[in-house]
């Protein structure tokens, strides 16, 4: 049997998992197989697995050293500005074109990558 502290921890973990799973299902409902959801645990604890999944899903080549360096830094900011090089941006536009149209219809707003 679990003591109260262990039980509370299990309940909190289960609630977080349920929220993660619910968000994943919503994204997949809109974007189908064109969405890749990676948990923070996977990114932080298994970066090689995350990079491999990203490469397989997008046909992009991930700079493993750069990805590893980024994942080792804890960032507490929400206004981070990221930019893609022209080649990657074009691949993303092509890759997400249909899903972006569907999302725009769903939201009723113009969206951009």
C-alpha positions in Angstrom: 0.0 0.0 0.0 1.1 3.6 -0.7 1.4 6.0 2.1 -0.4 9.4 1.7 2.7 11.2 0.4 3.4 8.5 -2.2 -0.3 8.4 -3.2 -0.4 12.2 -3.6 2.7 12.1 -5.8 1.1 9.3 -7.9 -2.1 11.3 -8.3 -0.2 14.4 -9.4 1.9 12.4 -11.9 -1.3 10.8 -13.3 -3.0 14.2 -13.7 0.0 15.6 -15.5 0.1 12.5 -17.8 -3.7 12.9 -18.5 -3.2 16.6 -19.5 -0.2 15.7 -21.7 -2.2 12.9 -23.3 -5.3 15.1 -23.8 -3.1 17.8 -25.5 -1.5 15.2 -27.7 -4.9 13.8 -28.8 -6.1 17.4 -29.6 -3.1 18.1 -31.7 -3.4 14.7 -33.5 -7.1 15.4 -34.1 -6.2 18.6 -36.0 -2.9 17.7 -37.6 -3.1 13.9 -37.9 0.2 12.1 -38.4 1.8 15.5 -39.2 2.3 16.2 -35.5 5.1 14.9 -33.4 4.7 15.3 -29.6 7.8 14.9 -27.4 7.6 15.1 -23.7 9.9 17.3 -21.7 11.2 14.1 -20.0 12.2 12.7 -23.4 13.8 15.9 -24.5 15.8 16.3 -21.2 16.5 12.6 -20.5 16.7 11.1 -23.9 17.8 13.8 -26.4 19.2 11.3 -28.9 15.7 9.6 -29.0 14.1 13.0 -29.5 16.5 13.9 -32.3 15.9 10.6 -34.0 12.2 10.9 -33.8 12.3 14.5 -35.2 14.5 13.4 -38.1 12.3 10.5 -38.9 9.2 12.5 -38.8 10.4 15.6 -40.7 13.2 14.3 -43.0 15.4 17.0 -41.6 18.9 16.5 -40.3 19.3 17.6 -36.7 22.5 19.1 -35.6 23.0 16.8 -32.6 25.7 18.8 -30.9 23.7 22.0 -31.1 20.5 20.3 -30.0 22.3 18.8 -27.0 23.8 22.1 -26.0 20.3 23.8 -26.2 18.7 21.0 -24.2 21.3 21.3 -21.4 20.4 24.9 -20.7 17.3 25.7 -18.6 15.4 28.5 -20.1 12.9 30.4 -18.0 11.8 33.0 -20.6 8.7 33.0 -22.8 9.7 35.6 -25.3 12.5 33.6 -26.9 12.9 34.4 -30.6 13.8 31.5 -32.8 14.4 31.6 -36.5 14.8 28.9 -39.1 17.1 29.0 -42.0 15.5 29.5 -45.4 15.8 25.8 -46.4 14.3 24.5 -43.2 11.5 27.1 -43.3 10.5 26.1 -46.8 10.5 22.4 -45.8 8.3 23.2 -42.9 5.8 25.2 -45.1 5.6 22.3 -47.4 5.4 19.7 -44.7 2.6 21.5 -42.7 0.8 23.1 -45.7 -2.4 20.9 -45.4 -2.4 20.9 -41.6 -2.0 24.6 -41.6 -5.0 25.1 -43.9 -7.1 22.7 -41.6 -6.0 24.6 -38.5 -6.9 28.0 -40.1 -10.3 26.7 -41.0 -10.7 25.4 -37.4 -9.5 28.6 -35.8 -11.0 31.0 -38.4 -7.7 32.9 -38.3 -4.6 33.3 -40.6 -1.7 31.3 -39.1 1.9 31.3 -40.1 4.9 29.1 -39.3 
